[in-house]
Amino acid sequence: MRTLVRELPSQIGETVTVSGWLHKKRLLGGLNFITLRDRSGVVQSLVEAKDELEKLRGMQIGTVLSLTGTLVADERAPGGAELHDVKIEVISPVTNEPPIEIDKPLGHKSENLDTLLDHRVIGLRNLQEQAIFKVQDTITQTLRRYFSEHDFTEIHTPKLLAEATEGGAEVFTMDYFGKTATLAQSPQFYKQMMVGVFERVFEIAPVYRAEPSATTRHMTEYTSIDGEMGFITLNDLKLFLSGLLNAAVDDVWEAHETELKRWNATKPMLTEEIPTLSMEEIHEMYSKATGEKTVGEKDLRPDEERWICEYAKKSLKSEAVFVSEWPASEMKFYHKVNDENSEIADRVDLLFRGVEITTGSMREHNYEKVVEQLKRLAGGREDDPGFQPFLSAMKYGMPAHGGFGMGLERVTQKIIGLNNVKEATLFPRDINRLAP
Amino acid sequence: MRTLVRELPSQIGETVTVSGWLHKKRLLGGLNFITLRDRSGVVQSLVEAKDELEKLRGMQIGTVLSLTGTLVADERAPGGAELHDVKIEVISPVTNEPPIEIDKPLGHKSENLDTLLDHRVIGLRNLQEQAIFKVQDTITQTLRRYFSEHDFTEIHTPKLLAEATEGGAEVFTMDYFGKTATLAQSPQFYKQMMVGVFERVFEIAPVYRAEPSATTRHMTEYTSIDGEMGFITLNDLKLFLSGLLNAAVDDVWEAHETELKRWNATKPMLTEEIPTLSMEEIHEMYSKATGEKTVGEKDLRPDEERWICEYAKKSLKSEAVFVSEWPASEMKFYHKVNDENSEIADRVDLLFRGVEITTGSMREHNYEKVVEQLKRLAGGREDDPGFQPFLSAMKYGMPAHGGFGMGLERVTQKIIGLNNVKEATLFPRDINRLAP
């Protein structure tokens, strides 16, 4: 009968069997320790008998073992207990030395990220690496729970499309039985159409961008968290996003003390309602503080994004901030212009720890207006077959609606405080990397 | 202040405002009724005042409305209550007649499925259509909860691959910055690799098959539910799948009485442990019962699958049955041969209501053996770059492990009792269909 490592604290003094991977060994002659890893943690074991020690000869890290021994309380041991008098059963011997060290922190220096990714399959067995994806698992569960609690229906929309969603060069195309298909860059149109069906929908699924640059921020495939809601205002959307980010951060910090310590992660400071500053306000504050003149610019500079996040942390007690009042001239065709001021779009960007993690916006739901915007802003046509399904949703009755999309990997990165979004991706893809 | 339709039963006698879509109208002159749909249901409303009635002139189904009126108990009305003395606010007028009827059951005859799918965006607003995807939402939530309760970690693996996962012709290929990429047919290798990291992993994500035939069972894109577990036996896998299917069925029937009635769905009869019959047993029983000789055949015929499911329903009180003892000669290279009988593979197929919904199998985790099987059964090579990551997982320590993959759409189809898997897919894709 196998006991999980996390169940051990309740079994001090008993004889137990644990199974897992040889994670570390220190065979010092006098005192011989090995550490075993299972899905729930690691336990240290003292190997005393000569014939048991003999079984470990030539066995490399990764060897799959069962250990049967007496559990002894020991404050110095990780988990507060240690196995003594063990009998070892080698289940799957490993006789080759692993290509990458897994029994110590990897440290993630940017100069060795490529090596780490080349050996990802083995490198992920490191506890520090695993921590990232345990946190990511919790983030995903929390977001889904939050969506469900707020009456969203989960949807699965196609990634194989006849035409590119938002145009542009960054789209993968492929042969589809003699026709051309593209890979979805986002579920934008589908989630809007589905507001006409379920009012509130979400999807967490891969999207694809033929992103030709290798940066710390971009990948060709990532997991997009998309939400869309009907019968709301921009303020409702801000409240929803505030609640969503707070829930994710709270749950991660409640569930993953051990994992977060491995990265010296600090809990993001957040207010219940994330504060909002208009783009012009930010430009003015930044220009005044730094002497760099950005007033009148139609976007935030990367430096400005970092600066305003630092400012919000210090002065507003929030490491997240909404940027409002984006110029209408820069908007996407499906965005909505503000009813009172046609110069601005009903859009907010959510900045978190120095970068934008999502754009939320109201969508133009009036058929005539969205057709006009499609023509003027995207060079599209009302009778374009690629826009027909989307336009028909508007034609046959849509309420005011809005939504957002954000990358799961970027949120994970920022919550933990990692340098590169690829560190928060199991098997990242970019222009140079299609394996493992 | 908006009230949701599902909240109405507690507000009889009060003045309430509901918002949603005009779902049905019966303007009979004397008695004028309209039905409004929001995300939580439909409510009937009596329109009495002439000037209110006037607002509905020319308004088609789909028009977005707010109705303010007095809620009156009425047993004949759906939901047991009706709005009287309503004031109407037209939020988004619809002046064109919708291309498809949405205010009555669509009926889903196979001869009109293509029409339904052509007008999917509007057709999904039908309550019977919506029912399918509310059920699917619950299935997905239940499966994820079941995985999490059993200590699985959710993973997100890449769908852009350098090489085809399982070879064969049914793979989409595309240009990837001058190289060739393929779309994942399954996360098979990745989930096995991840057993070395988290022991138990699952993923619910799209997969792609360049399936050249248009059938009721095949699509080019579907949502695959994949699970993989280490330190288990084939029997553990059967127990897990039994629990998973029971949980999904129970939760769907608990949550969706109304939705299931729309399809006259009957709750599948299931035993706590799904019964197992060997392929040879089934061949013998079928041959004896029908006179068709299948004994010795290496697969089940479709008729045989239906027959054994009928048999299991009648004689074993289960509409699901495991088929065991598959011939080793037919297995995939990563499957495991039975330790005691090298003629059979450690594999079970789960049949449910006449069709296979998943194949579960143990995997060969011994490096030398899996390399031998790769060469013999798949014509692969140990130094093939496409197999390197997978093989390295085995080389550096893997326990006995097994898993399964099943299509969310097929499970949804079978639970409700639909004829075609595309009915259980929001926007299905096949050789002939890439839109909407």
Interface residues (C-beta under 8 A of the other chain):
Chain A: R2 S19 G20 W21 L22 D38 R39 S40 Q60 I61 G62 T63 V64 I91 S92 V94 N96 P98 P99 R120 V121 I122 L124 R125 Q130 F133 K134 Q136 D137 T140 Q141 R144 S148 D151 T153 E154 I155 H156 T157 P158 K159 L160 L161 A162 F172 T173 M174 D175 Y176 F177 K179 A181 L183 Y190 M193 M194 G196 V197 F198 E199 R200 A205 P206 Y208 A210 P212 T220 E221 T223 G230 F231 H365 N366 P385 G386 Q388 P389 F390 S392 A393 K395 Y396 G397 M398 P399 A400 L408 T425 L426 F427 P428 R429 I431 L434 A435 P436
Chain B: R2 S19 G20 W21 L22 D38 R39 S40 Q60 I61 G62 T63 V64 I91 S92 V94 N96 P98 P99 R120 V121 I122 L124 R125 Q130 F133 K134 Q136 D137 T140 Q141 R144 S148 D151 T153 E154 I155 H156 T157 P158 K159 L160 L161 A162 F172 T173 M174 D175 Y176 F177 K179 A181 L183 Y190 M193 M194 G196 V197 F198 E199 R200 A205 P206 Y208 A210 P212 T220 E221 T223 G230 F231 H365 N366 P385 G386 Q388 P389 F390 S392 A393 K395 Y396 G397 M398 P399 A400 L408 T425 L426 F427 P428 R429 I431 L434 A435 P436
